[in-house]
Amino acid sequence: MRQRPSEPTAALDDGDDGAASEPRGDLALLEELYAFMYEDAVLVGPGDSGSPRSTGRSSPLRARSPTRQTSPSKVCSAETLGPTTANVPSEPALSRELMNALLPPKSWRDERGKWQRMVRLTTATRTDVLRLQRVFDDLLDAQQARATAICPVREKLFLLAFEELIRETACECPERGLLLLRVRDELRLTVEAYQTLYHNSIAYGRQKAVQAEAGMVDLEHKRIALEEEQQRLVAQRHELTRRVLVRECLVEAEVAERQRKRELEQAHALQQLRDQQNELETFLRELTQDTTWK
């Protein structure tokens, strides 16, 4: 039994580090999904041990590929991995160089050497498309992709489906495939622009929050200073009010004392005038009596 080359899922997922820890069922579904788009893996370079260069026949993936030349009694069914080549033109309308320019091949390295997996140049049949839809739905369910909101898993799987659409279109018309590739790149740039805008808005919000927090500290210090100033002014007002009340009491007492002294002086002067009046009246009566007797 041949051994399958250690093809890391990270190489297939364009650098997805979390794919290596996926369950075996997810890896099998991913491999079946990639089989629609890519040919068998080929050993194109020696490994660390200096193993010689191998052809596609040494690749265990070629033994599983439905595109391998088989007898009519062994034609792959609808449940076989990878797309079938039934009812497909033998000569593709797209060259290998142009396809590699549109969709570069996947490359990775293991202990056996450097492996490379080219993009297929043949279109898929209706049965292949239906099987691809089933595998795609199974992958969405297996990886628990969210149906709404932002989901990296759904984004990755739909990107793979869009690349398969680009491949199918490019096989029939390279110009339309190039146009779809430009659409994909433009969508990717748009998403990256929105991500950059989102991260910049988060950084701006954090900066404003820090500034607001620093401003709140300054405002808190100013509030405390104003409260202390208010307390000082209130105490000063109370002190001035007390002084005014004391001054009013002193003035009232002084006025009352002056009034009392003035009344005493006036009463004494009035008494003196009354005494003088009585003396003058007595003198006048005595003088009148003396004159009458004479």
PyMOL commands that set and color helices and strands:
alter all, ss='L'
color gray80, all
select helices_A, chain A and resi 9-12+17-21+24-37+56-58+60-64+72-74+96-102+126-142+152-172+174-293
alter helices_A, ss='H'
color red, helices_A
select strands_A, chain A and resi 38-46+106-110+113-119
alter strands_A, ss='S'
color yellow, strands_A
deselect
rebuild
show_as cartoon
